[in-house]
Amino acid sequence: MPSRTFRLDSPLNLQLTLGPLVRGTGDPTMRLASGRAIRATRTADGPATIELVVAGGELRVEAWGPGAEAALDGAAALAGLADDRLGFVPGDGLIGELDRRLHGLRIGRTGAVLEALVPAILEQKVTGIEARRGYRAIIARWGEPAPGPFGLRLLPRPETLAAIPYHELHPYGIERRRADLIRVVAARATRLEEVVRLPREDAYRRLRALPGIGPWTAAEVAFRALGDPDAVSVGDFHLPNLVSYALAGEPRGTDARMLELLEPYRGQRGRVIRLLEASGIWPPARGPRCPIRSIAAM
């Protein structure tokens, strides 16, 4: 199999770096363990599976499938070797401590917009449990086996997603609004994939030009597919509380308060959020939780 080796000039923690790409336990497109990651993806040249292993101060990468060379071309970016920390000043407080303790956490970029956009749409205004259930169901029914010996599966082809009727998605807990949006973005996949080559503001503008893709969804996609270190998922159910508690000791927060606290880190706010998410810090539980609904039963 084609392979490449990259010498590391500083630590790389694959679990911390690629963790945001994994959509819950049992994600059929990816496996992640200490020092090793395996990911199925679609490239311009076709499907591929890529395996990344960190050992002996090196990142060793192998790939399978028609898109193997394209996947290898994107391996350094995927693993965050091109991570831009320019302007990031963590200071001596909590963020500085986390940056030192979580050394090896980088921000990577997949370059795969639809693979980030579909699960983000599924996560809109529902619990993670509901969203991941629907994600796994779509891949199990309409996806296909990924290349290589690992038993992974690929997100369905865009043309397949665009043709799925709503009534076939409803039993998997996906109501009409999200089902329609998945079909719309799949039908425009070529245009959307182009955002990886656009300046950041233009990329956000094109993503948000589609009704149904707001600030939260655009930021979720930009962080993963574009590697935007400043991505902030405004409108998240939990994130304002985490940021407010970690940075100000306030157990409950709002989007406005979150943005106020993150302002000193503008340009690298997404990195700060990722450090906080990986820290294990969590505000004390209080008040109602987002309920788990059964859309399939409606």
VENVENKA-V22463 format. One record per run of one state. SS is the DSSP state (~ for helix, > for strand, _ for the rest). FROM is the first residue (numbers start at 1). LEN is the number of residues. If there is no record, write none. Layout:
BEGIN
[[SS;FROM;LEN] [SS;FROM;LEN]]
END
This chain:
BEGIN
[[_;1;2] [>;3;5] [_;8;6] [~;14;8] [_;22;8] [>;30;4] [_;34;2] [>;36;8] [_;44;2] [>;46;10] [_;56;2] [>;58;7] [_;65;3] [~;68;6] [_;74;1] [~;75;4] [_;79;15] [~;94;8] [_;102;11] [~;113;10] [_;123;5] [~;128;15] [_;143;1] [>;144;2] [_;146;7] [>;153;2] [_;155;3] [~;158;5] [_;163;3] [~;166;5] [_;171;5] [~;176;12] [_;188;1] [~;189;9] [_;198;2] [~;200;9] [_;209;6] [~;215;12] [_;227;12] [~;239;10] [_;249;6] [~;255;11] [_;266;3] [~;269;11] [_;280;15] [~;295;3] [_;298;1]]
END
